[in-house]
Amino acid sequence: MQDLAQQLTTVLQQVSGYIYPNEVELQWGLLVVVYPYITGLVAGAFILASLERVFNVKEVEPTYRLALLTALAFLLIAPLPLLLHLGHPERSFEIFLTPNMHSAMAMFGFVYAWYLTVVLLLEIWFHYRKDLVLWAQNERGLRKWIHLILTLGATDISEKSVAFDQKAVRFITIIGIPSAFLLHGYVGFIFGSVKANPWWSSVLMPVVFLFSAIVSGIALVLILYEGVRALVVLNSRLSSNNLALKRGLVALAVFAFSLLFMVGDKERFLLKQDHQLQPTDEVIAELAQLTGASNKPMLVASQWPGRTMLATRSGALPLPPVHKDDPEAFLRQMRGVTYMAFDQNDNRNRMLRREVAELSDRVKTVSILNGGVIVQFPSADNDKKK
């Protein structure tokens, strides 16, 4: 027991972060994963709003305001996971005071600030300015002054002024569409530049992130659009008007949601400590061991949608096979590739599995794991000898 306490004391002396100890957890954990997901929701919700404002899609007009406010709400909380992940979140403002132009992560802070201030806040202000003026005129007390301050002194609601607001909203939305692509595509670029993770190291990552953002953002707005109505009905049916009770229910839901994520992150961390890898990670580890044993450096890359991985000594990857049901053409197409890993149980790889099986006398099966199979192609030198 004393030895355990002494070891714990030694480890704690190395921890300086007081919110999330990065000195102990070096891998990117759940907090880092949540951030790109939230920014994806922001970009997707804004793109949904732009469909009505720029492309005049009237079918989504009822969701325009909700999509804008959803994008703003999630953008405001997007940096929180990263701030919690930092050992000293109070130093985050130094990104803007002492910028490092050579750091992709540091420059993303400016992308975030641009999207928040120039795109979202300006568009929402121009769109709600008339409503803010009317609310300030019809209300009293503190709410009147809050709405009056939010107008920034622009209280003119004539037809000419409102028409200018609408033109400004359309112009900002046009600027906001490429800004939304930059916001989330930049995250995909950062993940795609991580060469240590073969699944991420791909030029397709920004594109994958953008399409994922569009789908997730639209899904979020759809859930909110239908879910808010259900919550209003549920709230009206509650007999109790006790505000503390309602806030307690919301706090309980948030606590349960947060606890679920914390438990999942802890289980993942414990699995890593016990060196228990997921089936896909086992394939990656095996492929890394094979390529590491080679005397010459290898280029390892992943391809979608079948989640195949290729290891080659050449500086370029082969094009996808164009000949179907032709094993010999497939083998010529893969010339230069040393190893290939793929999931033999994935239906998207059924043709690949069949062609590799037909070439079993020339393509060597190196390893068969739960997450996939690794095969070795004949080298170009061996082909010349034959």
VENDA-V100204 format. One record per backbone hydrogen bond with DSSP energy under -1.0 kcal/mol. NH is the residue of the N-H (numbers start at 1). CO is the residue of the C=O. If there is no record, write none. Layout:
NH:CO
NH:CO
This chain:
5:1
6:2
7:3
8:4
9:5
10:6
11:7
12:8
13:9
14:11
15:12
18:87
22:20
24:21
25:21
33:29
34:30
35:31
37:33
38:34
39:35
40:36
41:37
42:38
43:39
44:40
45:41
46:42
47:43
48:44
49:45
50:46
53:49
54:50
55:50
57:51
58:56
60:57
61:58
63:60
64:61
67:63
68:64
69:65
70:66
71:67
72:68
73:69
74:70
75:71
76:72
77:73
80:77
83:79
84:80
85:81
86:82
91:88
92:89
94:91
95:92
96:93
97:93
98:94
103:100
107:103
108:104
109:106
111:107
112:108
113:109
114:110
115:111
116:112
117:113
118:114
119:114
120:115
121:116
123:119
124:120
125:121
126:122
127:123
128:124
129:125
132:128
133:129
134:130
135:131
136:132
137:133
138:134
139:135
145:141
146:142
147:143
148:144
149:145
150:146
152:149
154:151
155:153
162:158
163:159
164:160
165:161
166:162
167:163
168:164
169:165
170:166
171:167
172:168
173:169
174:170
175:171
176:172
177:173
179:175
180:176
181:177
182:178
183:179
184:180
185:181
186:182
188:184
189:185
190:186
191:187
192:188
193:189
194:191
195:193
197:194
200:197
201:197
202:200
205:202
208:204
209:205
210:206
211:207
212:208
213:209
214:210
215:211
216:212
217:213
218:214
219:215
220:216
221:217
222:218
223:219
224:220
225:221
226:222
227:223
228:224
230:226
231:227
232:228
233:229
234:230
235:231
236:232
237:233
238:234
246:242
247:243
248:244
249:245
250:246
251:247
252:248
253:249
254:250
255:251
256:252
257:253
258:254
259:255
260:256
261:257
262:258
263:259
264:260
265:261
266:262
267:263
268:264
269:265
270:266
271:267
272:268
273:269
274:270
275:272
276:271
282:278
283:279
284:280
285:281
286:282
287:283
288:284
289:285
290:286
291:287
292:288
293:289
299:312
301:310
303:308
308:303
309:341
310:301
311:339
312:299
330:326
331:327
332:328
333:329
334:330
335:332
337:334
338:311
339:311
340:375
341:309
342:373
346:343
349:346
350:347
353:349
354:350
355:351
356:352
357:353
358:354
359:355
360:357
362:359
363:359
364:376
366:374
367:374
369:372
373:342
374:367
375:340
376:364
377:338
383:379
384:380
385:381
386:382
